[in-house]
Amino acid sequence: MPALINLDKLGWAVGDKHILKDISLAVDKGEVLGIIGPNGAGKTSLLNCLLNQQKDFTGSVNFKGKNISTYAPRELAKSFALVAQKTAPVFNLSVSDIVRMGLLPHKTLFSLDNDFDKHQIELALEKVGLANKIHDAFNTLSGGEQQRVLIARALVQRAEVLVLDEPTNHLDVYYQHQILDLVKNLNITVVMTVHDLNLAAQYCRRLLLLDQGQVIADGPPEKVLGSSLLTQVFRLNCQQELDPVTGKTRVYFHLPKHSTKARNTGEANQ
Ligand SMILES: Nc1ncnc2c1ncn2[C@@H]1O[C@H](COP(=O)(O)OP(=O)(O)OP(=O)(O)O)[C@@H](O)[C@H]1O
């Protein structure tokens, strides 16, 4: 079966700064792919190209065998739900208003909410543990609660691909696990960036390690989180183990002794 998403030799530069370099990737339907890598590696930029939000890239992005640029915005909105890192200010909208936005790609200009829509909104808020906040103003919620509302909005969108940029940002440890477990069990295709490597290993079957805009490794967590690869990319001493409870790969990091140089100087730590 052909892959759902195909990136072929994707590159993106701003001026003479090459942000993404020669990225080829196929994502199958139903896959949960975690994109990992240091700050500035190009993770968000890759998501932006995938969603055609960044259009001036080289190479190609295909969805269901068709170039992404040939899809109308409404078709893309039906197919891809995005939970971004940064959200625009929403002034005085209620939690329910925000989640309702996820229904828009399925609506015509004058269609009103029906009971099914209301049920979808309530159900999605229940799934993220916020049913009791449905009438609250979005702006009054904590950062973690706002993040969960945005995930609820993505759930009602019923998209084929869920794209999440750092979904566990702001979430306490309970909701980090609860949300990733929810996402993993939606049985849809998920592409997400994750900073916490152990969470990524626990919830993603496949990881893509990026550094300086390039793919360094792509495969199952036990392979991609190999200690020598991570030591090279993060410039930290690294140890890999199996978690005795989950049976999943875990990694531990230690700052090398006498390390003083900033990582982005490009100089090896002593
Ligand atoms: N519009 C832009 N113009 C110029 N440089 C950009 C632009 N967007 C991103 N960059 C640069 O591209 C590099 C990759 O940024 P990106 O946000 O994709 O990294 P990231 O891996 O998501 O980082 P983080 O983990 O910090 O979120 C950074 O050096 C960033 O400054």
The ligand as an SDF file (V2000), in Angstrom:
LIG
                    3D

 31 33  0  0  0  0  0  0  0  0999 V2000
   10.9080   32.2630    9.1340 N   0  0  0  0  0  0  0  0  0  0  0  0
   12.1620   32.0370    9.5090 C   0  0  0  0  0  0  0  0  0  0  0  0
   13.1520   32.8680    9.1290 N   0  0  0  0  0  0  0  0  0  0  0  0
   14.4420   32.6390    9.4700 C   0  0  0  0  0  0  0  0  0  0  0  0
   14.8370   31.5910   10.2130 N   0  0  0  0  0  0  0  0  0  0  0  0
   13.8900   30.7370   10.6290 C   0  0  0  0  0  0  0  0  0  0  0  0
   12.5120   30.9130   10.3030 C   0  0  0  0  0  0  0  0  0  0  0  0
   11.8020   29.8850   10.8500 N   0  0  0  0  0  0  0  0  0  0  0  0
   12.7000   29.1180   11.4980 C   0  0  0  0  0  0  0  0  0  0  0  0
   13.9350   29.6310   11.3770 N   0  0  0  0  0  0  0  0  0  0  0  0
   15.1740   29.0710   11.9200 C   0  0  0  0  0  0  0  0  0  0  0  0
   15.2160   27.7130   11.5530 O   0  0  0  0  0  0  0  0  0  0  0  0
   15.7980   26.9170   12.5720 C   0  0  0  0  0  0  0  0  0  0  0  0
   14.8700   25.7930   12.9240 C   0  0  0  0  0  0  0  0  0  0  0  0
   13.7430   26.3420   13.5990 O   0  0  0  0  0  0  0  0  0  0  0  0
   12.5610   25.4080   14.0830 P   0  0  0  0  0  0  0  0  0  0  0  0
   11.5780   26.2700   14.8030 O   0  0  0  0  0  0  0  0  0  0  0  0
   12.0670   24.6000   12.9540 O   0  0  0  0  0  0  0  0  0  0  0  0
   13.3510   24.4610   15.1050 O   0  0  0  0  0  0  0  0  0  0  0  0
   12.7840   23.4300   16.1580 P   0  0  0  0  0  0  0  0  0  0  0  0
   13.5530   22.1710   15.9620 O   0  0  0  0  0  0  0  0  0  0  0  0
   11.3040   23.3370   16.0610 O   0  0  0  0  0  0  0  0  0  0  0  0
   13.2290   24.1230   17.5080 O   0  0  0  0  0  0  0  0  0  0  0  0
   12.6180   24.1010   18.9910 P   0  0  0  0  0  0  0  0  0  0  0  0
   12.9360   22.7610   19.5540 O   0  0  0  0  0  0  0  0  0  0  0  0
   13.3900   25.1770   19.6640 O   0  0  0  0  0  0  0  0  0  0  0  0
   11.1440   24.3890   18.8960 O   0  0  0  0  0  0  0  0  0  0  0  0
   16.0940   27.8760   13.7340 C   0  0  0  0  0  0  0  0  0  0  0  0
   17.4410   28.2370   13.6770 O   0  0  0  0  0  0  0  0  0  0  0  0
   15.1890   29.0610   13.4370 C   0  0  0  0  0  0  0  0  0  0  0  0
   15.7410   30.2590   13.9180 O   0  0  0  0  0  0  0  0  0  0  0  0
  1  2  1  0
  2  3  1  0
  2  7  2  0
  3  4  2  0
  4  5  1  0
  5  6  2  0
  6  7  1  0
  6 10  1  0
  7  8  1  0
  8  9  2  0
  9 10  1  0
 10 11  1  0
 11 12  1  0
 11 30  1  0
 12 13  1  0
 13 14  1  0
 13 28  1  0
 14 15  1  0
 15 16  1  0
 16 17  2  0
 16 18  1  0
 16 19  1  0
 19 20  1  0
 20 21  2  0
 20 22  1  0
 20 23  1  0
 23 24  1  0
 24 25  2  0
 24 26  1  0
 24 27  1  0
 28 29  1  0
 28 30  1  0
 30 31  1  0
M  END
$$$$
